[in-house]
């Protein structure tokens, strides 16, 4: 029983890494801001982009990661070892 659970956990982690690998470098930059709760305009100011562009990239991150909600994306990022940013950036 434990072996099956361990295999399932490894499979899920592998699938999560595959999804993350599909993100562009810019989407990977945006992800920590999203999971930290930064607004699009704040993320845009930090990354030198428009809020509109960040909104599109944020949507692409959600779609490619297969996250149905921000809470689910946060859990995924945590499992990948992607940590929230300091809100005082």
Secondary structure as GFF3:
##gff-version 3
##sequence-region A 1 89
A	DSSP	alpha_helix	2	21	.	.	.	ID=ss1
A	DSSP	alpha_helix	25	35	.	.	.	ID=ss2
A	DSSP	alpha_helix	40	47	.	.	.	ID=ss3
A	DSSP	alpha_helix	51	65	.	.	.	ID=ss4
A	DSSP	alpha_helix	70	80	.	.	.	ID=ss5
###
